[in-house]
Amino acid sequence: MSNAAETAGNSARSVPGIDGLSLTERDQIRRRARAIWREEGCPNGRDREHWALAELQVLKSALRP
C-alpha cells in the first residue's frame, strides 16, 4: 500500500460519524459491548444497555492521560 493510501485509510478511521465517534472508537465500543454481553451470560434484549456501558468505559479510558 502506498503512503497516500495509508494516510487516507488512517484519516477515514479518525473522521467522526453522525454520532461523533470515529470508526476506531466504534470498533472498540463494539468489542467491549460484546465482552460485557458474554460476561453476563449472553442475555437477550440488553444490547442497548451493553452498548451504553461499553461506550462509557471506552470513552472514559480515552480521556485518561
Residue frames as a rotation matrix with the C-alpha (Angstrom) as fourth column:
MET 1
0.586 0.810 0.000 0.00
0.810 -0.586 0.000 0.00
0.000 0.000 -1.000 0.00
SER 2
-0.149 -0.640 0.754 1.33
0.558 -0.683 -0.471 3.47
0.816 0.351 0.459 -0.83
ASN 3
-0.841 -0.221 -0.494 1.85
0.538 -0.437 -0.720 6.14
-0.057 -0.872 0.487 1.80
ALA 4
-0.801 0.595 0.071 -1.01
-0.547 -0.774 0.320 8.18
0.245 0.217 0.945 0.34
ALA 5
-0.036 0.808 -0.588 -3.36
-0.179 0.574 0.799 5.20
0.983 0.134 0.124 0.63
GLU 6
-0.338 -0.146 -0.930 -2.21
0.802 0.472 -0.366 4.50
0.492 -0.870 -0.043 4.19
THR 7
-0.988 -0.042 -0.147 -2.75
0.111 -0.863 -0.493 8.14
-0.106 -0.504 0.857 5.15
ALA 8
-0.501 0.863 -0.062 -6.19
-0.649 -0.327 0.687 8.16
0.573 0.384 0.724 3.56
GLY 9
-0.011 0.478 -0.878 -7.10
0.266 0.848 0.459 4.95
0.964 -0.228 -0.136 5.40
ASN 10
-0.593 -0.279 -0.755 -5.94
0.788 -0.007 -0.616 6.32
0.167 -0.960 0.223 8.74
SER 11
-0.962 0.269 0.057 -7.79
-0.274 -0.956 -0.106 9.61
0.026 -0.117 0.993 8.21
ALA 12
-0.271 0.917 -0.294 -11.01
-0.418 0.163 0.894 7.82
0.867 0.365 0.339 7.32
ARG 13
-0.100 0.207 -0.973 -10.84
0.668 0.739 0.089 5.84
0.738 -0.641 -0.212 10.57
SER 14
-0.707 -0.235 -0.667 -10.48
0.689 -0.440 -0.576 9.03
-0.158 -0.866 0.473 12.61
VAL 15
-0.820 0.490 0.296 -13.27
-0.262 -0.781 0.567 11.00
0.509 0.387 0.768 10.91
PRO 16
-0.793 0.554 0.254 -16.24
-0.180 0.186 -0.966 11.19
-0.582 -0.812 -0.048 13.26
GLY 17
-0.737 0.635 0.230 -19.51
0.590 0.440 0.677 9.68
0.329 0.635 -0.699 12.11
ILE 18
-0.055 0.834 0.548 -23.00
0.074 -0.544 0.836 11.01
0.996 0.086 -0.032 12.69
ASP 19
0.801 0.389 -0.455 -22.79
0.420 0.175 0.890 10.05
0.426 -0.905 -0.023 16.36
GLY 20
0.745 -0.559 0.365 -19.44
-0.625 -0.775 0.090 11.86
0.233 -0.296 -0.927 16.73
LEU 21
0.515 -0.557 0.652 -17.46
-0.242 0.635 0.734 8.63
-0.822 -0.535 0.192 17.15
SER 22
-0.182 -0.645 -0.742 -14.56
-0.974 0.014 0.227 7.61
-0.137 0.764 -0.630 14.93
LEU 23
0.518 0.320 -0.793 -14.62
-0.543 0.839 -0.016 4.18
0.661 0.439 0.608 13.33
THR 24
-0.477 -0.777 -0.411 -11.85
-0.048 0.490 -0.870 3.15
0.877 -0.396 -0.271 15.72
GLU 25
-0.789 0.245 0.563 -13.90
-0.612 -0.245 -0.752 4.21
-0.046 -0.938 0.343 18.75
ARG 26
0.269 0.954 -0.133 -16.99
-0.962 0.272 0.005 2.44
0.041 0.127 0.991 17.41
ASP 27
0.246 -0.262 -0.933 -14.96
-0.267 0.907 -0.326 -0.73
0.932 0.330 0.153 16.90
GLN 28
-0.819 -0.574 0.006 -13.55
-0.124 0.167 -0.978 -0.55
0.561 -0.801 -0.208 20.44
ILE 29
-0.472 0.739 0.481 -17.05
-0.851 -0.241 -0.466 0.01
-0.228 -0.629 0.743 21.84
ARG 30
0.422 0.637 -0.645 -18.46
-0.796 0.601 0.074 -2.86
0.435 0.482 0.761 19.78
ARG 31
-0.158 -0.573 -0.804 -15.77
-0.034 0.817 -0.576 -5.23
0.987 -0.064 -0.148 21.06
ARG 32
-0.941 -0.185 0.283 -16.26
-0.265 -0.116 -0.957 -4.11
0.210 -0.976 0.060 24.67
ALA 33
-0.126 0.975 0.182 -20.07
-0.988 -0.106 -0.113 -4.41
-0.091 -0.194 0.977 24.42
ARG 34
0.404 0.224 -0.887 -19.70
-0.480 0.877 0.003 -7.96
0.778 0.425 0.462 23.13
ALA 35
-0.601 -0.691 -0.403 -17.33
0.051 0.470 -0.881 -8.79
0.798 -0.550 -0.247 26.00
ILE 36
-0.754 0.409 0.514 -19.84
-0.650 -0.351 -0.675 -7.41
-0.096 -0.842 0.530 28.52
TRP 37
0.265 0.896 -0.358 -22.62
-0.934 0.330 0.137 -9.44
0.241 0.298 0.924 26.87
ARG 38
0.131 -0.297 -0.946 -20.53
-0.121 0.942 -0.312 -12.60
0.984 0.156 0.087 27.16
GLU 39
-0.856 -0.506 0.107 -19.52
-0.125 0.003 -0.992 -11.84
0.502 -0.862 -0.066 30.76
GLU 40
-0.538 0.740 0.404 -23.21
-0.790 -0.275 -0.547 -11.58
-0.294 -0.614 0.733 31.64
GLY 41
-0.533 0.266 0.803 -24.09
0.060 0.959 -0.277 -14.92
-0.844 -0.100 -0.527 30.07
CYS 42
-0.990 0.054 0.130 -25.26
0.126 -0.067 0.990 -13.71
0.062 0.996 0.059 26.63
PRO 43
-0.380 0.910 -0.164 -28.69
0.464 0.034 -0.885 -12.38
-0.800 -0.412 -0.435 27.71
ASN 44
-0.396 0.361 0.844 -31.21
0.866 -0.161 0.474 -11.31
0.307 0.919 -0.249 25.08
GLY 45
0.479 0.795 0.373 -32.64
0.695 -0.603 0.392 -7.80
0.536 0.072 -0.841 24.88
ARG 46
0.724 -0.246 -0.645 -29.89
0.439 -0.556 0.705 -5.91
-0.532 -0.794 -0.295 26.71
ASP 47
0.161 -0.706 0.689 -27.89
0.979 0.024 -0.204 -4.77
0.127 0.708 0.695 23.70
ARG 48
0.452 0.048 0.891 -28.52
0.197 -0.979 -0.048 -1.05
0.870 0.197 -0.452 24.26
GLU 49
0.974 -0.103 0.200 -27.54
-0.217 -0.196 0.956 -1.34
-0.059 -0.975 -0.214 27.91
HIS 50
0.505 -0.831 0.235 -24.34
0.672 0.549 0.498 -3.17
-0.542 -0.094 0.835 26.99
TRP 51
0.186 -0.410 0.893 -23.54
0.823 -0.431 -0.370 -0.63
0.536 0.804 0.257 24.27
ALA 52
0.730 0.158 0.665 -24.06
-0.105 -0.936 0.337 2.31
0.675 -0.316 -0.667 26.64
LEU 53
0.895 -0.432 0.115 -21.86
-0.041 0.177 0.983 0.75
-0.445 -0.884 0.141 29.32
ALA 54
0.295 -0.808 0.509 -19.16
0.900 0.414 0.135 -0.09
-0.320 0.419 0.850 26.78
GLU 55
0.379 -0.089 0.921 -19.33
0.550 -0.778 -0.302 3.42
0.744 0.621 -0.246 25.31
LEU 56
0.928 -0.001 0.374 -18.90
-0.286 -0.646 0.708 4.93
0.241 -0.764 -0.599 28.77
GLN 57
0.709 -0.680 0.187 -15.94
0.249 0.489 0.836 2.67
-0.660 -0.546 0.516 29.58
VAL 58
0.214 -0.646 0.733 -14.15
0.976 0.170 -0.135 3.17
-0.038 0.744 0.667 26.25
LEU 59
0.425 -0.014 0.905 -14.59
0.362 -0.914 -0.184 6.93
0.829 0.406 -0.384 26.10
LYS 60
0.972 -0.086 0.220 -13.69
-0.236 -0.394 0.888 7.35
0.010 -0.915 -0.403 29.77
SER 61
0.520 -0.827 0.213 -10.46
0.553 0.517 0.653 5.39
-0.651 -0.222 0.726 29.26
ALA 62
0.238 -0.409 0.881 -9.62
0.891 -0.268 -0.365 7.58
0.386 0.872 0.301 26.24
LEU 63
0.753 0.119 0.647 -9.69
-0.028 -0.977 0.212 10.65
0.657 -0.177 -0.733 28.48
ARG 64
0.878 -0.466 -0.109 -7.13
0.218 0.186 0.958 9.27
-0.426 -0.865 0.264 30.91
PRO 65
0.608 -0.714 -0.347 -3.60
-0.790 -0.589 -0.173 10.66
-0.081 0.379 -0.922 30.44
